[in-house]
Amino acid sequence: MEGCSTRIRRYYRYYIEVTNDDELDEEFPLGDGTAETSAEVVCPYCGEPAAISVDPGGGSFQQYVEDCEVCCNPWQVSVRFVDGAAMVDVLPLDS
């Protein structure tokens, strides 16, 4: 039984060393934990404003296709997150 508790203790020590590593703090800086989850855009086809959902968990840069709610034409959506703020570009898919 003593061998088992020794292994747990070693694992715990390793975990603390990794989570307190300065290199991790530089690579993943702490923020306030908030990011935008929606954005207002204008359809490049019909000119109607629309609200779209954005996913900060999908990475700092994302591209995908989404259809306009009004005219149903496809958009090329590009999302870039900078300090939690979503920068969204919507272009016609055929451009």
C-alpha positions as CSV (number, residue, x, y, z in Angstrom):
1,M,0.0,0.0,0.0
2,E,2.9,2.4,0.7
3,G,4.0,2.1,-3.0
4,C,0.6,3.3,-4.2
5,S,0.6,6.4,-2.1
6,T,4.2,7.2,-3.2
7,R,3.1,7.1,-6.8
8,I,0.1,9.4,-6.1
9,R,2.4,11.9,-4.3
10,R,4.9,12.0,-7.2
11,Y,2.1,12.5,-9.7
12,Y,0.7,15.4,-7.6
13,R,4.1,17.1,-7.4
14,Y,4.5,16.8,-11.2
15,Y,1.1,18.3,-11.7
16,I,1.8,21.3,-9.5
17,E,5.2,21.9,-11.3
18,V,3.5,21.8,-14.8
19,T,0.6,24.1,-13.9
20,N,2.9,26.7,-12.3
21,D,5.3,26.8,-15.2
22,D,6.0,30.3,-16.5
23,E,6.1,29.1,-20.1
24,L,2.5,28.0,-19.9
25,D,1.5,31.4,-18.6
26,E,3.2,33.1,-21.6
27,E,1.5,30.7,-24.0
28,F,-1.9,30.9,-22.4
29,P,-2.2,34.3,-20.6
30,L,-5.0,34.7,-18.1
31,G,-7.8,37.1,-19.1
32,D,-11.1,38.1,-17.6
33,G,-12.6,34.9,-19.1
34,T,-15.2,36.7,-21.3
35,A,-15.5,36.6,-25.1
36,E,-18.2,37.7,-27.5
37,T,-20.6,35.0,-28.6
38,S,-22.6,36.9,-31.1
39,A,-21.9,39.5,-33.8
40,E,-24.0,41.9,-36.0
41,V,-23.3,41.6,-39.7
42,V,-24.8,42.8,-43.0
43,C,-25.7,40.4,-45.8
44,P,-23.5,41.1,-48.8
45,Y,-26.3,40.1,-51.1
46,C,-29.5,41.8,-49.8
47,G,-28.0,44.3,-47.4
48,E,-30.2,43.2,-44.4
49,P,-28.6,43.2,-40.9
50,A,-28.4,39.9,-39.1
51,A,-27.1,38.6,-35.8
52,I,-24.9,35.5,-35.9
53,S,-23.5,33.3,-33.2
54,V,-19.7,33.0,-32.9
55,D,-17.8,30.4,-30.9
56,P,-14.8,31.6,-29.0
57,G,-13.9,28.0,-28.2
58,G,-13.4,27.2,-31.9
59,G,-10.0,29.0,-32.0
60,S,-8.7,32.5,-32.5
61,F,-9.4,32.3,-36.3
62,Q,-12.3,30.6,-38.0
63,Q,-13.8,30.4,-41.4
64,Y,-17.1,28.8,-42.4
65,V,-20.2,29.1,-44.6
66,E,-23.5,30.4,-43.3
67,D,-26.7,31.3,-45.1
68,C,-28.5,34.6,-44.9
69,E,-31.7,34.3,-42.8
70,V,-33.5,36.7,-45.2
71,C,-32.4,35.8,-48.8
72,C,-30.8,32.4,-48.1
73,N,-27.6,33.2,-50.1
74,P,-24.4,31.6,-48.7
75,W,-21.8,33.8,-47.0
76,Q,-18.1,33.1,-46.4
77,V,-17.8,34.0,-42.7
78,S,-14.4,34.8,-41.2
79,V,-14.1,35.3,-37.5
80,R,-11.0,36.5,-35.6
81,F,-10.9,36.9,-31.8
82,V,-8.7,39.6,-30.4
83,D,-8.7,40.0,-26.6
84,G,-12.2,38.4,-26.5
85,A,-13.6,40.7,-29.2
86,A,-15.0,39.1,-32.3
87,M,-13.9,40.7,-35.6
88,V,-16.3,39.3,-38.3
89,D,-16.1,39.6,-42.1
90,V,-19.0,38.4,-44.3
91,L,-18.4,38.0,-48.0
92,P,-20.4,36.5,-50.8
93,L,-19.5,32.8,-51.2
94,D,-18.9,33.1,-54.9
95,S,-16.3,35.9,-54.6
